[in-house]
Amino acid sequence: MSDALMQNIKNFIMEEFLPGEDPDELTETTPLISGGILDSIATLKLVMFVEEQYSVSFAPHEVDKENLDNLVSIVRLIRSKNPSVA
């Protein structure tokens, strides 16, 4: 996982929601919402972090399992909102 954006999101998830867990267990495709890692409150915390860090805003219908269930989807959504994010 060499992508800096994806690594930053992963680091946030590890620190906030999986402290003490093995970071290697959280892969690019690990299901976050459907896998039970993120509940509704955790999902909102993640959204707030992403919006602040990357100067993006999500519409309510975008805050769902389709867009936030794994690191690949999250990165894709961020880049669709702010193409200048590296």
MMTF fields as JSON, N, C-alpha, C and O atoms, coordinates in Angstrom:
{
  "mmtfVersion": "1.0.0",
  "mmtfProducer": "UNKNOWN",
  "numBonds": 343,
  "numAtoms": 344,
  "numGroups": 86,
  "numChains": 1,
  "numModels": 1,
  "chainsPerModel": [1],
  "groupsPerChain": [86],
  "chainIdList": ["A"],
  "bondAtomList": [4, 2, 8, 6, 12, 10, 16, 14, 20, 18, 24, 22, 28, 26, 32, 30, 36, 34, 40, 38, 44, 42, 48, 46, 52, 50, 56, 54, 60, 58, 64, 62, 68, 66, 72, 70, 76, 74, 80, 78, 84, 82, 88, 86, 92, 90, 96, 94, 100, 98, 104, 102, 108, 106, 112, 110, 116, 114, 120, 118, 124, 122, 128, 126, 132, 130, 136, 134, 140, 138, 144, 142, 148, 146, 152, 150, 156, 154, 160, 158, 164, 162, 168, 166, 172, 170, 176, 174, 180, 178, 184, 182, 188, 186, 192, 190, 196, 194, 200, 198, 204, 202, 208, 206, 212, 210, 216, 214, 220, 218, 224, 222, 228, 226, 232, 230, 236, 234, 240, 238, 244, 242, 248, 246, 252, 250, 256, 254, 260, 258, 264, 262, 268, 266, 272, 270, 276, 274, 280, 278, 284, 282, 288, 286, 292, 290, 296, 294, 300, 298, 304, 302, 308, 306, 312, 310, 316, 314, 320, 318, 324, 322, 328, 326, 332, 330, 336, 334, 340, 338],
  "bondOrderList": [1, 1, 1, 1, 1, 1, 1, 1, 1, 1, 1, 1, 1, 1, 1, 1, 1, 1, 1, 1, 1, 1, 1, 1, 1, 1, 1, 1, 1, 1, 1, 1, 1, 1, 1, 1, 1, 1, 1, 1, 1, 1, 1, 1, 1, 1, 1, 1, 1, 1, 1, 1, 1, 1, 1, 1, 1, 1, 1, 1, 1, 1, 1, 1, 1, 1, 1, 1, 1, 1, 1, 1, 1, 1, 1, 1, 1, 1, 1, 1, 1, 1, 1, 1, 1],
  "groupList": [{"groupName": "MET", "atomNameList": ["N", "CA", "C", "O"], "elementList": ["N", "C", "C", "O"], "formalChargeList": [0, 0, 0, 0], "bondAtomList": [1, 0, 2, 1, 3, 2], "bondOrderList": [1, 1, 2], "singleLetterCode": "M", "chemCompType": "L-PEPTIDE LINKING"}, {"groupName": "SER", "atomNameList": ["N", "CA", "C", "O"], "elementList": ["N", "C", "C", "O"], "formalChargeList": [0, 0, 0, 0], "bondAtomList": [1, 0, 2, 1, 3, 2], "bondOrderList": [1, 1, 2], "singleLetterCode": "S", "chemCompType": "L-PEPTIDE LINKING"}, {"groupName": "ASP", "atomNameList": ["N", "CA", "C", "O"], "elementList": ["N", "C", "C", "O"], "formalChargeList": [0, 0, 0, 0], "bondAtomList": [1, 0, 2, 1, 3, 2], "bondOrderList": [1, 1, 2], "singleLetterCode": "D", "chemCompType": "L-PEPTIDE LINKING"}, {"groupName": "ALA", "atomNameList": ["N", "CA", "C", "O"], "elementList": ["N", "C", "C", "O"], "formalChargeList": [0, 0, 0, 0], "bondAtomList": [1, 0, 2, 1, 3, 2], "bondOrderList": [1, 1, 2], "singleLetterCode": "A", "chemCompType": "L-PEPTIDE LINKING"}, {"groupName": "LEU", "atomNameList": ["N", "CA", "C", "O"], "elementList": ["N", "C", "C", "O"], "formalChargeList": [0, 0, 0, 0], "bondAtomList": [1, 0, 2, 1, 3, 2], "bondOrderList": [1, 1, 2], "singleLetterCode": "L", "chemCompType": "L-PEPTIDE LINKING"}, {"groupName": "GLN", "atomNameList": ["N", "CA", "C", "O"], "elementList": ["N", "C", "C", "O"], "formalChargeList": [0, 0, 0, 0], "bondAtomList": [1, 0, 2, 1, 3, 2], "bondOrderList": [1, 1, 2], "singleLetterCode": "Q", "chemCompType": "L-PEPTIDE LINKING"}, {"groupName": "ASN", "atomNameList": ["N", "CA", "C", "O"], "elementList": ["N", "C", "C", "O"], "formalChargeList": [0, 0, 0, 0], "bondAtomList": [1, 0, 2, 1, 3, 2], "bondOrderList": [1, 1, 2], "singleLetterCode": "N", "chemCompType": "L-PEPTIDE LINKING"}, {"groupName": "ILE", "atomNameList": ["N", "CA", "C", "O"], "elementList": ["N", "C", "C", "O"], "formalChargeList": [0, 0, 0, 0], "bondAtomList": [1, 0, 2, 1, 3, 2], "bondOrderList": [1, 1, 2], "singleLetterCode": "I", "chemCompType": "L-PEPTIDE LINKING"}, {"groupName": "LYS", "atomNameList": ["N", "CA", "C", "O"], "elementList": ["N", "C", "C", "O"], "formalChargeList": [0, 0, 0, 0], "bondAtomList": [1, 0, 2, 1, 3, 2], "bondOrderList": [1, 1, 2], "singleLetterCode": "K", "chemCompType": "L-PEPTIDE LINKING"}, {"groupName": "PHE", "atomNameList": ["N", "CA", "C", "O"], "elementList": ["N", "C", "C", "O"], "formalChargeList": [0, 0, 0, 0], "bondAtomList": [1, 0, 2, 1, 3, 2], "bondOrderList": [1, 1, 2], "singleLetterCode": "F", "chemCompType": "L-PEPTIDE LINKING"}, {"groupName": "GLU", "atomNameList": ["N", "CA", "C", "O"], "elementList": ["N", "C", "C", "O"], "formalChargeList": [0, 0, 0, 0], "bondAtomList": [1, 0, 2, 1, 3, 2], "bondOrderList": [1, 1, 2], "singleLetterCode": "E", "chemCompType": "L-PEPTIDE LINKING"}, {"groupName": "PRO", "atomNameList": ["N", "CA", "C", "O"], "elementList": ["N", "C", "C", "O"], "formalChargeList": [0, 0, 0, 0], "bondAtomList": [1, 0, 2, 1, 3, 2], "bondOrderList": [1, 1, 2], "singleLetterCode": "P", "chemCompType": "L-PEPTIDE LINKING"}, {"groupName": "GLY", "atomNameList": ["N", "CA", "C", "O"], "elementList": ["N", "C", "C", "O"], "formalChargeList": [0, 0, 0, 0], "bondAtomList": [1, 0, 2, 1, 3, 2], "bondOrderList": [1, 1, 2], "singleLetterCode": "G", "chemCompType": "PEPTIDE LINKING"}, {"groupName": "THR", "atomNameList": ["N", "CA", "C", "O"], "elementList": ["N", "C", "C", "O"], "formalChargeList": [0, 0, 0, 0], "bondAtomList": [1, 0, 2, 1, 3, 2], "bondOrderList": [1, 1, 2], "singleLetterCode": "T", "chemCompType": "L-PEPTIDE LINKING"}, {"groupName": "VAL", "atomNameList": ["N", "CA", "C", "O"], "elementList": ["N", "C", "C", "O"], "formalChargeList": [0, 0, 0, 0], "bondAtomList": [1, 0, 2, 1, 3, 2], "bondOrderList": [1, 1, 2], "singleLetterCode": "V", "chemCompType": "L-PEPTIDE LINKING"}, {"groupName": "TYR", "atomNameList": ["N", "CA", "C", "O"], "elementList": ["N", "C", "C", "O"], "formalChargeList": [0, 0, 0, 0], "bondAtomList": [1, 0, 2, 1, 3, 2], "bondOrderList": [1, 1, 2], "singleLetterCode": "Y", "chemCompType": "L-PEPTIDE LINKING"}, {"groupName": "HIS", "atomNameList": ["N", "CA", "C", "O"], "elementList": ["N", "C", "C", "O"], "formalChargeList": [0, 0, 0, 0], "bondAtomList": [1, 0, 2, 1, 3, 2], "bondOrderList": [1, 1, 2], "singleLetterCode": "H", "chemCompType": "L-PEPTIDE LINKING"}, {"groupName": "ARG", "atomNameList": ["N", "CA", "C", "O"], "elementList": ["N", "C", "C", "O"], "formalChargeList": [0, 0, 0, 0], "bondAtomList": [1, 0, 2, 1, 3, 2], "bondOrderList": [1, 1, 2], "singleLetterCode": "R", "chemCompType": "L-PEPTIDE LINKING"}],
  "groupTypeList": [0, 1, 2, 3, 4, 0, 5, 6, 7, 8, 6, 9, 7, 0, 10, 10, 9, 4, 11, 12, 10, 2, 11, 2, 10, 4, 13, 10, 13, 13, 11, 4, 7, 1, 12, 12, 7, 4, 2, 1, 7, 3, 13, 4, 8, 4, 14, 0, 9, 14, 10, 10, 5, 15, 1, 14, 1, 9, 3, 11, 16, 10, 14, 2, 8, 10, 6, 4, 2, 6, 4, 14, 1, 7, 14, 17, 4, 7, 17, 1, 8, 6, 11, 1, 14, 3],
  "groupIdList": [1, 2, 3, 4, 5, 6, 7, 8, 9, 10, 11, 12, 13, 14, 15, 16, 17, 18, 19, 20, 21, 22, 23, 24, 25, 26, 27, 28, 29, 30, 31, 32, 33, 34, 35, 36, 37, 38, 39, 40, 41, 42, 43, 44, 45, 46, 47, 48, 49, 50, 51, 52, 53, 54, 55, 56, 57, 58, 59, 60, 61, 62, 63, 64, 65, 66, 67, 68, 69, 70, 71, 72, 73, 74, 75, 76, 77, 78, 79, 80, 81, 82, 83, 84, 85, 86],
  "secStructList": [7, 7, 7, 2, 2, 2, 2, 2, 2, 2, 2, 2, 2, 2, 2, 2, 2, 7, 6, 6, 1, 7, 4, 4, 4, 1, 7, 6, 6, 7, 7, 1, 6, 6, 6, 6, 1, 7, 7, 2, 2, 2, 2, 2, 2, 2, 2, 2, 2, 2, 2, 2, 2, 2, 6, 7, 7, 7, 7, 4, 4, 4, 1, 1, 2, 2, 2, 2, 1, 1, 2, 2, 2, 2, 2, 2, 2, 2, 2, 2, 2, 7, 6, 6, 7, 7],
  "xCoordList": [0.866, 0.0, 0.914, 1.199, 1.364, 2.325, 1.666, 2.309, 0.418, -0.299, -0.42, -0.951, 0.069, 0.09, -1.317, -1.559, -2.239, -3.621, -4.222, -4.801, -4.08, -4.638, -3.975, -4.644, -2.677, -1.962, -2.435, -2.549, -2.711, -3.199, -4.578, -4.837, -5.452, -6.783, -6.647, -7.309, -5.784, -5.571, -5.045, -5.507, -4.089, -3.529, -4.614, -4.659, -5.492, -6.585, -7.498, -7.856, -7.871, -8.759, -8.09, -8.732, -6.813, -6.095, -6.044, -6.287, -5.732, -5.605, -6.952, -7.057, -7.971, -9.272, -10.146, -10.83, -10.115, -11.093, -10.485, -11.191, -9.194, -8.559, -7.242, -6.247, -7.218, -5.956, -5.448, -6.194, -4.167, -3.554, -3.685, -3.083, -4.46, -4.624, -3.452, -2.752, -3.247, -2.184, -2.554, -3.55, -1.76, -2.079, -2.108, -2.79, -1.381, -1.373, -2.729, -3.016, -3.556, -4.885, -5.853, -6.849, -5.56, -6.414, -5.832, -4.874, -6.422, -5.941, -6.778, -7.718, -6.429, -7.151, -8.614, -9.454, -8.922, -10.282, -10.994, -12.076, -10.405, -11.069, -12.409, -12.448, -13.51, -14.816, -14.922, -14.861, -15.082, -15.102, -16.493, -16.656, -17.49, -18.86, -19.506, -20.011, -19.492, -20.134, -19.38, -19.944, -18.107, -17.323, -17.431, -16.872, -18.153, -18.376, -17.288, -17.349, -16.297, -15.245, -15.791, -15.497, -16.587, -17.195, -18.693, -19.422, -19.143, -20.584, -20.989, -20.177, -22.205, -22.672, -21.884, -21.558, -21.579, -20.825, -19.399, -18.878, -18.772, -17.408, -17.369, -16.418, -18.383, -18.449, -18.515, -17.839, -19.317, -19.406, -18.078, -17.69, -17.39, -16.075, -15.087, -14.309, -15.129, -14.269, -14.601, -13.698, -15.876, -16.306, -15.821, -15.318, -15.964, -15.509, -13.998, -13.524, -13.255, -11.803, -11.458, -10.642, -12.075, -11.786, -12.161, -11.397, -13.329, -13.762, -12.794, -12.483, -12.323, -11.386, -10.005, -9.4, -9.511, -8.158, -8.02, -6.989, -9.049, -8.915, -9.817, -9.987, -10.392, -11.221, -12.284, -12.427, -13.024, -14.13, -15.397, -15.341, -16.517, -17.815, -18.589, -18.631, -19.198, -20.004, -21.482, -21.919, -22.238, -23.691, -24.16, -23.495, -25.296, -25.776, -25.853, -25.54, -26.267, -26.396, -25.04, -24.987, -23.948, -22.621, -22.012, -21.044, -22.572, -22.064, -22.758, -23.684, -22.277, -22.909, -21.867, -20.691, -22.333, -21.453, -20.787, -19.636, -21.484, -20.918, -19.646, -18.701, -19.621, -18.486, -17.472, -16.339, -17.846, -16.973, -16.67, -16.213, -16.917, -16.756, -15.327, -15.018, -14.456, -13.054, -12.164, -12.648, -10.881, -9.949, -9.952, -9.848, -10.066, -10.086, -11.267, -11.102, -12.441, -13.635, -13.515, -13.924, -12.956, -12.796, -11.853, -12.153, -10.735, -9.762, -10.378, -10.184, -11.111, -11.765, -12.74, -12.783, -13.516, -14.48, -13.769, -14.183, -12.722, -11.974, -11.429, -11.567, -10.818, -10.227, -11.293, -11.022, -12.481, -13.547, -14.032, -14.491, -13.932, -14.352, -13.272, -13.567, -12.023, -10.901, -9.752, -8.877, -9.742, -8.706, -7.285, -6.33, -7.125, -5.77, -5.132, -3.939, -5.922, -5.377, -4.469, -4.873, -3.255, -2.273, -2.443, -1.705],
  "yCoordList": [-1.169, 0.0, 1.234, 1.813, 1.618, 2.708, 4.065, 5.095, 4.087, 5.334, 6.127, 5.618, 7.374, 8.187, 8.486, 8.463, 8.765, 9.042, 7.827, 7.942, 6.666, 5.447, 5.138, 4.714, 5.349, 5.081, 6.01, 5.589, 7.263, 8.213, 7.802, 7.878, 7.37, 6.9, 5.648, 5.518, 4.74, 3.511, 3.842, 3.269, 4.758, 5.135, 5.694, 5.366, 6.539, 7.098, 5.987, 5.972, 5.07, 3.964, 3.096, 2.7, 2.803, 1.985, 2.675, 2.039, 3.962, 4.691, 4.883, 4.732, 5.214, 5.553, 4.341, 4.315, 3.349, 2.258, 0.881, -0.038, 0.727, -0.585, -0.477, -1.079, 0.275, 0.426, -0.923, -1.73, -1.133, -2.371, -3.545, -4.596, -3.378, -4.459, -4.459, -3.456, -5.576, -5.716, -4.932, -5.25, -3.907, -3.114, -3.935, -3.561, -5.041, -5.877, -6.537, -6.963, -6.623, -7.223, -6.298, -6.756, -4.999, -4.034, -3.815, -3.062, -4.48, -4.374, -3.356, -2.774, -3.153, -2.202, -2.581, -1.715, -3.855, -4.327, -4.885, -5.458, -4.726, -5.183, -4.461, -3.231, -5.202, -4.547, -3.826, -4.451, -2.509, -1.704, -1.619, -1.82, -1.322, -1.203, -2.574, -2.974, -3.297, -4.62, -5.615, -6.629, -5.333, -6.2, -5.843, -6.531, -4.763, -4.394, -3.545, -3.272, -3.121, -2.266, -0.866, -0.256, -0.358, 0.965, 0.84, 0.274, 1.376, 1.503, 2.896, 3.592, 3.306, 4.592, 5.766, 6.706, 5.722, 6.813, 6.845, 7.916, 5.691, 5.618, 6.093, 6.758, 5.761, 6.199, 7.722, 8.336, 8.325, 9.789, 10.419, 11.463, 9.795, 10.289, 10.233, 11.163, 9.14, 8.994, 10.063, 10.681, 10.28, 11.287, 12.674, 13.432, 13.009, 14.317, 14.473, 15.534, 13.425, 13.451, 13.692, 14.558, 12.932, 13.042, 14.43, 15.04, 14.923, 16.24, 17.333, 18.241, 17.254, 18.261, 18.129, 19.127, 16.912, 16.68, 17.003, 17.52, 16.704, 16.751, 17.772, 17.741, 18.671, 19.757, 19.253, 19.758, 18.249, 17.705, 17.742, 17.831, 17.674, 17.577, 16.438, 16.279, 15.651, 14.529, 14.862, 15.434, 14.494, 14.577, 13.406, 12.371, 13.558, 12.468, 11.11, 10.082, 11.103, 9.812, 9.171, 8.001, 9.926, 9.377, 8.698, 7.946, 8.963, 8.379, 7.035, 6.897, 6.049, 4.733, 3.64, 3.908, 2.417, 1.259, 1.216, 0.796, 1.638, 1.591, 2.438, 2.047, 3.581, 4.497, 4.382, 4.837, 3.793, 3.818, 2.445, 2.354, 1.39, 0.051, -0.475, -1.455, 0.147, -0.277, 0.894, 1.918, 0.732, 1.824, 2.234, 3.423, 1.286, 1.595, 2.513, 3.504, 2.195, 3.009, 4.402, 5.386, 4.484, 5.774, 6.67, 7.841, 6.127, 6.895, 7.328, 8.465, 6.444, 6.775, 7.935, 8.854, 7.896, 8.959, 10.29, 11.328, 10.266, 11.496, 12.098, 13.298, 11.274, 11.787, 12.268, 13.159, 11.702, 12.185, 13.559, 14.358, 13.831, 15.113, 16.174, 17.354, 15.753, 16.688, 16.048, 15.426, 16.192, 15.549, 15.997, 15.325, 17.107, 17.57, 16.801, 16.951, 15.981, 15.185, 14.102, 13.308, 14.094, 13.122, 11.77, 10.838],
  "zCoordList": [0.0, 0.0, 0.0, 1.048, -1.195, -1.293, -1.492, -1.289, -1.878, -2.116, -0.815, 0.172, -0.805, 0.419, 0.926, 2.133, 0.023, 0.423, 1.119, 2.199, 0.492, 1.074, 2.417, 3.359, 2.501, 3.751, 4.858, 6.009, 4.529, 5.524, 6.053, 7.254, 5.154, 5.556, 6.426, 7.456, 5.998, 6.771, 8.168, 9.154, 8.257, 9.558, 10.467, 11.653, 9.921, 10.718, 11.231, 12.408, 10.364, 10.758, 11.823, 12.795, 11.643, 12.63, 13.991, 15.017, 14.006, 15.273, 15.966, 17.183, 15.194, 15.768, 16.092, 17.115, 15.221, 15.333, 15.582, 15.998, 15.336, 15.514, 16.288, 15.886, 17.384, 18.116, 18.616, 19.171, 18.401, 18.864, 17.912, 18.134, 16.86, 15.893, 14.908, 14.766, 14.24, 13.258, 11.995, 11.345, 11.64, 10.448, 9.16, 8.206, 9.124, 7.92, 7.669, 6.55, 8.699, 8.551, 7.815, 7.255, 7.817, 7.122, 5.729, 5.555, 4.744, 3.367, 2.603, 3.144, 1.353, 0.507, 0.325, 0.078, 0.445, 0.178, 1.406, 1.284, 2.577, 3.797, 3.935, 3.885, 4.11, 4.257, 5.602, 6.661, 5.542, 6.76, 7.377, 8.581, 6.559, 7.061, 7.132, 8.181, 6.019, 6.007, 6.886, 7.297, 7.179, 8.052, 9.526, 10.38, 9.825, 11.217, 11.852, 13.051, 11.084, 11.641, 11.892, 12.92, 10.953, 11.099, 11.343, 10.528, 12.477, 12.701, 12.221, 11.611, 12.48, 11.952, 12.527, 11.802, 13.809, 14.437, 13.896, 13.585, 13.783, 13.253, 11.801, 11.391, 11.035, 9.649, 9.577, 8.752, 10.427, 10.449, 10.87, 10.344, 11.808, 12.226, 11.059, 10.848, 10.312, 9.143, 8.101, 7.537, 7.849, 6.875, 7.301, 6.471, 8.569, 9.053, 8.867, 8.462, 9.162, 8.979, 7.512, 7.196, 6.627, 5.192, 4.667, 3.92, 5.056, 4.583, 5.034, 4.262, 6.258, 6.773, 6.145, 5.752, 6.051, 5.53, 4.053, 3.624, 3.274, 1.822, 1.142, -0.077, 1.92, 1.376, 0.41, -0.703, 0.859, 0.075, 0.921, 2.148, 0.254, 0.936, 0.322, -0.898, 1.176, 0.7, 0.834, 1.832, -0.184, -0.106, 0.754, 0.804, 1.429, 2.294, 1.589, 2.19, 0.325, -0.374, -0.698, -1.078, -0.551, -0.824, 0.404, 0.288, 1.556, 2.795, 2.992, 3.791, 2.234, 2.273, 2.059, 1.813, 2.158, 2.019, 0.651, 0.537, -0.369, -1.718, -1.83, -2.514, -1.167, -1.265, -0.14, -0.292, 0.973, 2.147, 2.741, 3.88, 1.991, 2.582, 2.542, 3.22, 1.771, 1.781, 1.372, 0.89, 1.568, 1.295, -0.17, -0.472, -1.079, -2.508, -2.833, -3.545, -2.323, -2.581, -1.981, -2.597, -0.785, -0.127, -0.932, -1.163, -1.351, -2.143, -3.463, -3.892, -4.106, -5.378, -5.185, -6.003, -4.116, -3.843, -3.573, -4.091, -2.78, -2.478, -3.769, -4.005, -4.593, -5.833, -6.822, -7.627, -6.773, -7.658, -7.206, -8.023, -5.918, -5.358, -5.466, -5.653, -5.347, -5.366, -6.138, -5.535, -7.464, -8.294, -7.974, -8.365, -7.28, -6.961, -5.802, -5.538, -5.113, -4.004, -4.577, -5.427, -4.097, -4.618, -3.976, -4.295]
}
